[in-house]
Amino acid sequence: MSLSDLVLSIADNKQMLGLRYAEWATRAPSLEADIAAAAMGLDDLGHSRVLYGCLEPLGADPRRPERESDAGSLRNLAYFDEPWTEWSQFVAANAILDTAFTVTIEACVGGSVEVLQHRLRKMLMEERYHFLHGRSWLRSGIDEAPLDRAWREATEFFGPPDGETDALHREGKLGMGPAEMRARLEERLEAKAPTADINWKAWDSLRRRTAPGAIDAHTFGMLRGLEEKKYAPTTAKQG
């Protein structure tokens, strides 16, 4: 796993987070939350574009042609595989996963790679509102199940304590390793992550997850522009 692989995973997850946020832009419990969902969705879709734009300057671009036809080649967490059916899933993603991605971006900015230092710093300021929104709803109280899942997947996203992400930290390319990132996340949220027995042998270092699966077909079609092509009018043949 290279630094480019990590950045691509952040980008894919930011893109999926933005899409899932946007799906709640007219379904949230209040008008204010509707507006926040739409605004945060736009933010994260924009952030994903910035992150994708960092891949070429980093060297070999890890994106492959199969990303256009195979949903399983995208590097998103399992939490985003299916649309959320409950507001508590939105809140857990907003408070925990969104903040976990921000912490990872902080690690990129705090490392020695100049393109990440320069291009991602502004992103951290824009993420401040996301954190405040998620923390506010988290404090109001939500179901435990999505919280436990989000904490677990955040831990998986950071990676094993002595794996390749930790190696990038030791090389100076990241400002924090997995243990430091998890501690930073707990500090931000003023909460301890629940104990999770993660089978790191089953962990996919590129997709940063232990669970198999991929995003649903409808979302993948929308993501790749397949839905627009499907319903586009057929071009008349020229005589």
C-alpha positions in Angstrom: 0.0 0.0 0.0 1.3 3.4 -1.0 0.4 6.9 0.1 -1.5 7.2 -3.2 -3.6 4.2 -2.2 -4.5 5.9 1.1 -5.4 9.2 -0.6 -7.6 7.3 -3.1 -9.4 5.6 -0.3 -10.1 8.9 1.5 -11.3 10.3 -1.8 -13.7 7.4 -2.5 -15.1 7.5 1.0 -15.5 11.3 0.9 -17.4 10.9 -2.4 -19.7 8.2 -1.0 -20.2 10.2 2.2 -21.2 13.2 0.1 -23.7 11.1 -1.8 -25.2 9.6 1.3 -25.5 13.0 2.9 -27.3 14.3 -0.1 -29.9 11.5 0.0 -31.1 13.0 3.3 -31.4 16.6 2.0 -35.2 16.3 2.1 -35.6 13.6 4.7 -33.8 14.9 7.8 -35.8 15.6 11.1 -35.8 19.4 10.6 -35.4 22.0 7.8 -32.1 23.1 9.3 -30.8 19.5 9.2 -32.1 19.2 5.6 -30.0 22.2 4.6 -27.0 20.9 6.6 -27.2 17.5 4.8 -27.2 19.2 1.4 -24.4 21.6 2.3 -22.2 18.9 3.8 -22.9 16.6 0.8 -21.6 19.3 -1.6 -18.6 19.9 0.6 -17.6 16.3 0.6 -18.1 15.8 -3.1 -15.9 18.8 -3.7 -13.3 17.5 -1.3 -13.2 14.2 -3.1 -12.4 16.0 -6.3 -9.5 17.8 -4.6 -8.2 14.5 -3.3 -8.5 12.8 -6.7 -6.5 15.7 -8.1 -3.6 14.9 -5.7 -3.1 11.4 -7.1 -1.1 12.4 -10.3 1.3 14.6 -8.4 1.9 11.8 -5.9 3.2 9.5 -8.6 1.5 6.4 -10.0 -2.3 6.8 -10.1 -3.8 3.7 -8.5 -7.1 4.1 -10.3 -7.7 1.3 -12.7 -10.2 0.9 -15.7 -12.3 -1.7 -13.7 -13.6 1.2 -11.5 -15.9 2.0 -14.4 -17.7 -1.3 -14.3 -17.0 -3.0 -11.0 -18.4 -1.5 -7.8 -16.2 -3.8 -5.7 -13.1 -1.9 -7.1 -14.1 1.3 -5.3 -12.4 1.8 -1.9 -15.3 2.8 0.3 -16.1 1.5 3.7 -19.0 -1.0 4.1 -21.0 1.6 6.0 -21.7 3.3 2.6 -22.6 0.2 0.6 -26.3 0.7 1.1 -28.4 3.9 1.5 -29.2 4.7 5.1 -32.7 4.0 6.3 -32.5 5.7 9.7 -31.4 9.2 10.9 -29.2 7.6 13.5 -27.0 6.1 10.7 -26.6 9.6 9.3 -25.6 11.0 12.7 -23.1 8.2 13.4 -21.5 8.7 10.0 -21.4 12.5 10.4 -20.0 12.4 14.0 -17.6 9.5 13.7 -16.7 8.6 10.2 -16.6 12.2 8.8 -14.3 13.1 11.7 -12.2 10.0 11.2 -11.6 11.1 7.6 -10.7 14.6 8.8 -8.2 13.2 11.2 -6.6 11.2 8.4 -6.4 14.3 6.3 -4.7 16.0 9.2 -2.2 13.2 9.2 -1.6 13.9 5.5 -1.2 17.6 6.1 1.2 16.9 9.0 3.4 14.7 6.9 6.3 15.6 4.7 4.5 15.5 1.3 4.1 19.1 0.0 1.2 18.5 -2.4 -0.9 17.2 0.5 0.2 20.0 2.8 -0.8 22.7 0.4 -3.9 21.3 -1.2 -5.6 19.7 1.9 -5.1 22.4 4.5 -8.2 24.4 3.6 -10.3 21.3 3.7 -9.6 21.0 7.4 -11.2 24.4 8.0 -14.3 23.5 5.9 -14.7 20.3 7.9 -15.1 22.2 11.2 -18.9 22.7 10.6 -19.3 19.0 9.8 -17.8 18.2 13.2 -19.9 20.6 15.1 -23.1 19.4 13.4 -22.3 15.8 14.0 -21.3 16.3 17.6 -24.5 18.3 18.4 -26.7 15.5 17.1 -24.6 12.8 18.7 -25.1 14.5 22.1 -28.8 14.5 21.6 -28.7 10.7 21.7 -29.0 8.0 19.0 -29.2 4.2 18.8 -26.1 2.3 19.8 -25.9 -0.1 16.8 -24.9 2.5 14.1 -22.5 4.1 16.6 -20.7 0.8 17.3 -20.5 0.1 13.6 -19.2 3.5 12.8 -16.5 3.3 15.5 -15.5 -0.2 14.3 -15.2 1.0 10.7 -13.3 4.1 11.7 -10.8 1.8 13.4 -10.5 -0.3 10.3 -10.1 2.8 8.2 -7.1 3.9 10.3 -5.5 0.4 9.8 -3.8 -2.1 12.1 -1.4 -0.7 14.7 1.7 -2.1 13.1 0.8 -2.1 9.4 1.5 -0.1 6.3 -0.2 3.0 7.5 2.1 3.0 10.5 5.0 2.5 8.2 4.0 5.7 6.3 4.0 7.5 9.6 7.5 6.2 10.5 8.7 7.3 7.1 7.4 10.9 7.8 4.8 10.9 5.0 2.0 11.0 7.6 1.9 13.1 10.7 0.1 10.4 12.7 -0.1 6.6 12.7 -3.2 4.5 13.4 -2.9 4.6 17.2 -2.5 8.4 17.2 -5.3 8.9 14.8 -7.7 6.8 16.9 -6.6 8.7 20.0 -7.2 12.0 18.2 -10.7 10.8 17.1 -11.6 9.9 20.7 -10.3 13.2 22.0 -12.4 15.1 19.5 -15.5 13.3 20.3 -14.8 13.1 24.0 -15.6 9.4 24.0 -13.8 6.1 24.0 -14.2 3.8 21.1 -16.1 0.6 22.1 -14.0 -2.5 22.2 -14.0 -4.2 18.8 -12.4 -7.6 18.0 -11.2 -6.9 14.5 -9.8 -9.7 12.4 -6.9 -7.9 10.8 -6.0 -11.0 8.8 -9.2 -10.4 6.8 -8.5 -6.6 6.4 -8.2 -5.3 2.8 -5.4 -2.8 2.9 -6.6 -1.1 -0.3 -10.3 -0.9 0.6 -9.5 -0.5 4.4 -12.3 -2.8 5.5 -12.7 -6.4 6.6 -16.2 -6.9 5.2 -16.8 -8.0 1.6 -19.4 -6.3 -0.6 -19.8 -3.1 -2.6 -22.1 -0.2 -3.1 -25.6 -0.9 -4.3 -26.2 -1.0 -8.1 -28.3 2.1 -8.3 -25.8 4.3 -6.5 -23.0 2.8 -8.6 -24.9 3.6 -11.7 -25.5 7.1 -10.6 -21.9 7.5 -9.6 -20.6 6.4 -13.0 -23.2 8.3 -15.0 -24.8 5.1 -16.1 -28.3 6.2 -15.2 -28.0 9.3 -17.4 -26.9 7.1 -20.3 -29.6 4.6 -19.7 -32.4 7.2 -20.0 -30.7 9.4 -22.6 -32.6 9.6 -26.0 -31.3 7.4 -28.7 -29.5 9.3 -31.4 -31.2 9.0 -34.7 -29.3 7.2 -37.3 -28.1 9.3 -40.2 -29.4 8.3 -43.6 
